[in-house]
Structure formats: C-alpha cells, structure tokens
Amino acid sequence: MHSAVQALGRRFIAQEAVPGAVAFAIAEFFYKFHSFALECLAFLATWYILSFLWSKARGAAS
C-alpha cells in the first residue's frame, strides 16, 4: 500500500477517499459476519465496486 501511495501520490488519495470512506461506513454498519477475514474481504469488495462506480460517474461528468 505504501508503494502505491508513493507512486500515485495525492491523486490516489483524492480518488479513493470518498469510495473508501463510504465502504468503511457500509462495512461498519451492515457487515456482521463474526469473522474478521470475511468482513475484511467484504469491505475490500465493497470498496472496489464503489471505486469503480465513482470513477465511471466522474468520467461521465467530465
């Protein structure tokens, strides 16, 4: 993760901040699998999907 942030810099943080925060909130309130591994995988999958949708929405708005 450190190398990704170093390579992409502020652009990476700006692009992923909103989808990451929304995915975190969704995971915190709705994912109760009683397993850290399952909740972590669900959070990452949610973040990936939201990031994809965010990038498509930003691309369509431009």
C-alpha positions in Angstrom: 0.0 0.0 0.0 2.8 2.4 0.8 4.4 1.9 -2.6 1.0 2.5 -4.3 0.5 5.8 -2.4 4.1 6.8 -3.1 3.8 6.1 -6.8 0.4 7.7 -7.3 0.6 10.4 -4.6 -2.2 12.7 -3.9 -4.2 11.7 -6.9 -4.6 8.2 -5.4 -5.7 9.6 -2.1 -8.1 12.1 -3.7 -9.6 9.4 -6.0 -10.1 6.7 -3.3 -11.0 8.8 -0.3 -14.8 9.1 -0.9 -15.3 5.4 -2.0 -13.1 4.2 0.8 -15.0 6.2 3.5 -18.4 5.1 2.2 -17.2 1.4 2.0 -15.9 1.7 5.6 -19.3 3.1 6.8 -21.2 0.3 5.0 -18.9 -2.3 6.4 -19.2 -0.9 9.9 -23.0 -0.7 10.0 -24.0 -3.7 7.9 -21.4 -6.4 7.9 -21.7 -8.6 11.0 -20.2 -11.9 9.9 -18.4 -12.6 13.3 -15.2 -13.2 11.3 -12.6 -10.6 10.7 -11.4 -12.2 7.5 -14.9 -12.3 5.9 -15.7 -8.7 7.0 -12.3 -7.6 5.6 -12.9 -9.3 2.3 -16.5 -7.8 2.1 -15.1 -4.4 2.9 -12.5 -4.6 0.2 -15.0 -5.9 -2.4 -17.4 -3.1 -1.5 -14.6 -0.5 -1.8 -13.6 -2.0 -5.2 -17.2 -1.7 -6.5 -17.7 1.8 -5.1 -14.4 2.9 -6.6 -15.4 1.5 -10.0 -18.7 3.3 -9.8 -17.1 6.5 -8.6 -14.6 6.5 -11.4 -17.4 5.9 -14.0 -19.5 8.7 -12.5 -16.6 11.1 -12.5 -15.7 10.1 -16.1 -19.3 10.7 -17.3 -19.5 14.1 -15.5 -16.4 15.3 -17.4 
